[in-house]
Amino acid sequence: MKFKASLLASAVLTVSPFLLATQSHAERVLRLDESPVGEIDPAKATDYADTVLMQNLYDTLVEPKKGGPGVDPLLASEWAADGTAYTFKLRPDVKFHSGNPLTADDVVFSLNRMIAMGQGFSNLFAGRVEKAEAVDPHTVKFTLASPYAPFVAALARLPIVDSKEVMARKADGKYGEFGDYGEAWLSAHDAGSGAYTVESQNPQTETVMGKFSGYFLPFAENAPDKVHYRYGVEAPTVRALMSRGEHEISDLWLPPEVIRAMAAEPGMKLLQEAGATGEYIKLNTARAPLDDVHCRRALSYAFDYGNTLKILKINDTISQGIPMKGPLPSGLVGYDPSLPDITQDMAKAKEELAQCKYDPKSSPLDIAWIAEVPARERIALLMQAAFSQLGFPVNVIKTPWVLVSDQVTKPETAPHAVEIAVAAVAPDPDSLLYNMYSSKVPPTWMSAEHLKDDKVDELLEAGRSEADPAKREAIYKELNVRLRDLAPTIYAYEFTGVFVARDAVAVPTLEDPAQRTLDNFNLVFRTMSVAD
């Protein structure tokens, strides 16, 4: 199989910041916020803020496709797959912020560094890539240990670092000739080729970035010259700053009522991001009474999907959630739009419960909700009301995330049900479903269901090894149906991120469906425009 693509050469654009008093009038500044910490070392980055930083400071061989599932070329101009061997041709015109040219040696170095450090998204590559080698300055070859169809998509999570710069900045460390692999230096600086470069860094308060004039792709005509990415700003402060024109884009974790109030102010608009994050009510399939599939189905039918979506509603057209059709969110291969939305049906719930071997009256259910996300309590209380109608005694427990994430790794301590958001970390369904449902994966918070099903395992392995795109899509559609039937999870809703933004800033990736891409990957500063 071979993929060729013309080199990317354009981008749609428009953005706007309100200039700080200390800035020159000509400088365009973008200010936005996110939860801490802001991790800028590409071998450690994992969460939303980190993804935004990586998108703008570094480049990858491929990037999530705009307007649909899959990937587009970025640093790679073309690639070919031959069994377990993947060969990539690199663009010849890319320079790092240091001025060093980006070569195949840098790609090999970046992969080896991530695997050696064992953090971030190293699990996408460790044990799967047998060898990476520079064939020539603009050709890199990866040899996999076994067939792994999601490999190309996973490369969207391998930011390429400037190996010369990193080695020049290394300190003593545990990686032999590589010292600390530049870990200390990269905690406060970047060694990327991205459209922006780090000017200052405090992972708890703010990362300040400036435009890199040597970037190989174009900027929007009014792209920001400087970006202030702020961390841990309280909602009232964000609202005050935006009202005064001193902040352009809010984070996407604000409660619906706060978003609604901010959007009502003059000069504000709402932006949405969706496509890879599900809100999953994880049912402990290894603990009675939920080890009985009929009991799980009963809860799935009883869940109040309609009122859950009402809680998340911002206005008549925008919400923080949309209906799910199974385990796969809408932005991933295998999502089947023809499946009906899952809705509450108490009659079917009672039919399933009648086939369950447990008496609900003597089968109390523990429902945990994550203390750091107060909005989750509302959904836990909806579950309590619905499940009580079936006769279950229900205990709702407020639990800190650090405790939840530990409890759910063991069937005997995991609650019967807990709502956890899980996102695809790469533009491929394997990066979501394998970690959630494969019985071969050591338990984590992602797999709080503790599902063990031979057919699910078979389909997950088939999805990993099948190279034909059409056949892979069919596999994941079948898996989607199988998981709906087994009901290890209540597929509550697909999370839709809602940002409040000032009218003065244009964000094509969030305003134009043809430009929108996978969740987490849409805040690309060079494509934004900041009005005068």
ZIRA-V775279 format. One record per residue. N is the residue number from 0. RES is the residue in three letters. NEAR is the number of other ideal C-beta (glycine too) atoms within 8 Angstrom. Layout:
[[N RES NEAR] [N RES NEAR]]
This chain:
[[0 MET 5] [1 LYS 7] [2 PHE 8] [3 LYS 5] [4 ALA 8] [5 SER 4] [6 LEU 7] [7 LEU 9] [8 ALA 6] [9 SER 6] [10 ALA 11] [11 VAL 9] [12 LEU 15] [13 THR 11] [14 VAL 19] [15 SER 16] [16 PRO 13] [17 PHE 11] [18 LEU 9] [19 LEU 7] [20 ALA 4] [21 THR 3] [22 GLN 9] [23 SER 4] [24 HIS 5] [25 ALA 4] [26 GLU 9] [27 ARG 14] [28 VAL 15] [29 LEU 17] [30 ARG 14] [31 LEU 14] [32 ASP 13] [33 GLU 12] [34 SER 9] [35 PRO 10] [36 VAL 7] [37 GLY 16] [38 GLU 12] [39 ILE 17] [40 ASP 10] [41 PRO 15] [42 ALA 13] [43 LYS 10] [44 ALA 15] [45 THR 8] [46 ASP 8] [47 TYR 9] [48 ALA 14] [49 ASP 13] [50 THR 11] [51 VAL 12] [52 LEU 14] [53 MET 12] [54 GLN 11] [55 ASN 15] [56 LEU 15] [57 TYR 14] [58 ASP 11] [59 THR 14] [60 LEU 13] [61 VAL 12] [62 GLU 11] [63 PRO 11] [64 LYS 11] [65 LYS 10] [66 GLY 8] [67 GLY 5] [68 PRO 8] [69 GLY 9] [70 VAL 12] [71 ASP 11] [72 PRO 15] [73 LEU 10] [74 LEU 13] [75 ALA 12] [76 SER 9] [77 GLU 11] [78 TRP 13] [79 ALA 9] [80 ALA 10] [81 ASP 6] [82 GLY 5] [83 THR 9] [84 ALA 10] [85 TYR 12] [86 THR 12] [87 PHE 13] [88 LYS 9] [89 LEU 16] [90 ARG 11] [91 PRO 5] [92 ASP 5] [93 VAL 12] [94 LYS 11] [95 PHE 14] [96 HIS 13] [97 SER 8] [98 GLY 6] [99 ASN 9] [100 PRO 7] [101 LEU 14] [102 THR 10] [103 ALA 13] [104 ASP 9] [105 ASP 13] [106 VAL 17] [107 VAL 12] [108 PHE 11] [109 SER 14] [110 LEU 13] [111 ASN 9] [112 ARG 13] [113 MET 15] [114 ILE 11] [115 ALA 9] [116 MET 13] [117 GLY 6] [118 GLN 7] [119 GLY 12] [120 PHE 13] [121 SER 12] [122 ASN 5] [123 LEU 12] [124 PHE 13] [125 ALA 9] [126 GLY 4] [127 ARG 10] [128 VAL 13] [129 GLU 6] [130 LYS 6] [131 ALA 11] [132 GLU 8] [133 ALA 11] [134 VAL 8] [135 ASP 6] [136 PRO 8] [137 HIS 9] [138 THR 12] [139 VAL 13] [140 LYS 11] [141 PHE 13] [142 THR 10] [143 LEU 13] [144 ALA 7] [145 SER 7] [146 PRO 9] [147 TYR 10] [148 ALA 12] [149 PRO 11] [150 PHE 12] [151 VAL 10] [152 ALA 14] [153 ALA 14] [154 LEU 11] [155 ALA 13] [156 ARG 11] [157 LEU 15] [158 PRO 13] [159 ILE 14] [160 VAL 16] [161 ASP 14] [162 SER 10] [163 LYS 8] [164 GLU 13] [165 VAL 16] [166 MET 9] [167 ALA 6] [168 ARG 11] [169 LYS 12] [170 ALA 10] [171 ASP 4] [172 GLY 10] [173 LYS 4] [174 TYR 10] [175 GLY 4] [176 GLU 4] [177 PHE 11] [178 GLY 10] [179 ASP 12] [180 TYR 13] [181 GLY 15] [182 GLU 12] [183 ALA 7] [184 TRP 11] [185 LEU 16] [186 SER 10] [187 ALA 7] [188 HIS 10] [189 ASP 11] [190 ALA 13] [191 GLY 15] [192 SER 14] [193 GLY 14] [194 ALA 11] [195 TYR 13] [196 THR 11] [197 VAL 13] [198 GLU 7] [199 SER 7] [200 GLN 11] [201 ASN 8] [202 PRO 12] [203 GLN 8] [204 THR 8] [205 GLU 10] [206 THR 14] [207 VAL 12] [208 MET 13] [209 GLY 10] [210 LYS 12] [211 PHE 10] [212 SER 4] [213 GLY 7] [214 TYR 11] [215 PHE 8] [216 LEU 10] [217 PRO 7] [218 PHE 11] [219 ALA 15] [220 GLU 7] [221 ASN 12] [222 ALA 16] [223 PRO 13] [224 ASP 8] [225 LYS 14] [226 VAL 14] [227 HIS 11] [228 TYR 15] [229 ARG 12] [230 TYR 16] [231 GLY 9] [232 VAL 10] [233 GLU 6] [234 ALA 8] [235 PRO 6] [236 THR 8] [237 VAL 15] [238 ARG 11] [239 ALA 8] [240 LEU 11] [241 MET 16] [242 SER 7] [243 ARG 6] [244 GLY 7] [245 GLU 8] [246 HIS 13] [247 GLU 14] [248 ILE 15] [249 SER 14] [250 ASP 11] [251 LEU 9] [252 TRP 4] [253 LEU 13] [254 PRO 8] [255 PRO 12] [256 GLU 6] [257 VAL 10] [258 ILE 15] [259 ARG 10] [260 ALA 9] [261 MET 14] [262 ALA 12] [263 ALA 6] [264 GLU 9] [265 PRO 3] [266 GLY 6] [267 MET 13] [268 LYS 8] [269 LEU 13] [270 LEU 12] [271 GLN 10] [272 GLU 13] [273 ALA 14] [274 GLY 12] [275 ALA 13] [276 THR 14] [277 GLY 16] [278 GLU 13] [279 TYR 14] [280 ILE 14] [281 LYS 13] [282 LEU 14] [283 ASN 15] [284 THR 12] [285 ALA 8] [286 ARG 10] [287 ALA 7] [288 PRO 11] [289 LEU 12] [290 ASP 7] [291 ASP 11] [292 VAL 7] [293 HIS 11] [294 CYS 14] [295 ARG 14] [296 ARG 12] [297 ALA 14] [298 LEU 16] [299 SER 11] [300 TYR 12] [301 ALA 13] [302 PHE 14] [303 ASP 11] [304 TYR 13] [305 GLY 8] [306 ASN 8] [307 THR 14] [308 LEU 13] [309 LYS 7] [310 ILE 11] [311 LEU 12] [312 LYS 10] [313 ILE 12] [314 ASN 8] [315 ASP 3] [316 THR 3] [317 ILE 9] [318 SER 10] [319 GLN 11] [320 GLY 12] [321 ILE 10] [322 PRO 10] [323 MET 14] [324 LYS 13] [325 GLY 12] [326 PRO 15] [327 LEU 15] [328 PRO 15] [329 SER 10] [330 GLY 12] [331 LEU 16] [332 VAL 11] [333 GLY 14] [334 TYR 12] [335 ASP 11] [336 PRO 6] [337 SER 3] [338 LEU 10] [339 PRO 5] [340 ASP 8] [341 ILE 11] [342 THR 8] [343 GLN 10] [344 ASP 7] [345 MET 9] [346 ALA 6] [347 LYS 9] [348 ALA 15] [349 LYS 10] [350 GLU 8] [351 GLU 13] [352 LEU 13] [353 ALA 6] [354 GLN 6] [355 CYS 12] [356 LYS 5] [357 TYR 10] [358 ASP 5] [359 PRO 11] [360 LYS 7] [361 SER 6] [362 SER 12] [363 PRO 8] [364 LEU 12] [365 ASP 9] [366 ILE 16] [367 ALA 13] [368 TRP 15] [369 ILE 13] [370 ALA 9] [371 GLU 5] [372 VAL 7] [373 PRO 6] [374 ALA 9] [375 ARG 10] [376 GLU 10] [377 ARG 8] [378 ILE 14] [379 ALA 13] [380 LEU 9] [381 LEU 13] [382 MET 15] [383 GLN 11] [384 ALA 9] [385 ALA 12] [386 PHE 13] [387 SER 10] [388 GLN 8] [389 LEU 13] [390 GLY 7] [391 PHE 11] [392 PRO 8] [393 VAL 11] [394 ASN 8] [395 VAL 11] [396 ILE 9] [397 LYS 7] [398 THR 13] [399 PRO 8] [400 TRP 9] [401 VAL 6] [402 LEU 8] [403 VAL 14] [404 SER 9] [405 ASP 8] [406 GLN 12] [407 VAL 16] [408 THR 10] [409 LYS 8] [410 PRO 8] [411 GLU 5] [412 THR 7] [413 ALA 15] [414 PRO 12] [415 HIS 10] [416 ALA 15] [417 VAL 15] [418 GLU 14] [419 ILE 13] [420 ALA 9] [421 VAL 9] [422 ALA 11] [423 ALA 15] [424 VAL 9] [425 ALA 12] [426 PRO 16] [427 ASP 12] [428 PRO 12] [429 ASP 12] [430 SER 14] [431 LEU 17] [432 LEU 14] [433 TYR 12] [434 ASN 10] [435 MET 13] [436 TYR 14] [437 SER 12] [438 SER 9] [439 LYS 4] [440 VAL 9] [441 PRO 3] [442 PRO 9] [443 THR 8] [444 TRP 9] [445 MET 8] [446 SER 13] [447 ALA 13] [448 GLU 12] [449 HIS 11] [450 LEU 11] [451 LYS 6] [452 ASP 10] [453 ASP 5] [454 LYS 7] [455 VAL 15] [456 ASP 11] [457 GLU 8] [458 LEU 13] [459 LEU 14] [460 GLU 8] [461 ALA 9] [462 GLY 17] [463 ARG 12] [464 SER 10] [465 GLU 10] [466 ALA 8] [467 ASP 6] [468 PRO 6] [469 ALA 6] [470 LYS 8] [471 ARG 14] [472 GLU 10] [473 ALA 8] [474 ILE 13] [475 TYR 16] [476 LYS 10] [477 GLU 9] [478 LEU 15] [479 ASN 16] [480 VAL 11] [481 ARG 12] [482 LEU 14] [483 ARG 12] [484 ASP 6] [485 LEU 11] [486 ALA 13] [487 PRO 11] [488 THR 12] [489 ILE 11] [490 TYR 13] [491 ALA 14] [492 TYR 14] [493 GLU 13] [494 PHE 13] [495 THR 12] [496 GLY 11] [497 VAL 15] [498 PHE 13] [499 VAL 14] [500 ALA 13] [501 ARG 14] [502 ASP 8] [503 ALA 11] [504 VAL 16] [505 ALA 12] [506 VAL 14] [507 PRO 12] [508 THR 13] [509 LEU 10] [510 GLU 8] [511 ASP 8] [512 PRO 5] [513 ALA 6] [514 GLN 12] [515 ARG 12] [516 THR 13] [517 LEU 10] [518 ASP 15] [519 ASN 9] [520 PHE 12] [521 ASN 11] [522 LEU 11] [523 VAL 12] [524 PHE 14] [525 ARG 16] [526 THR 14] [527 MET 17] [528 SER 13] [529 VAL 15] [530 ALA 9] [531 ASP 2]]
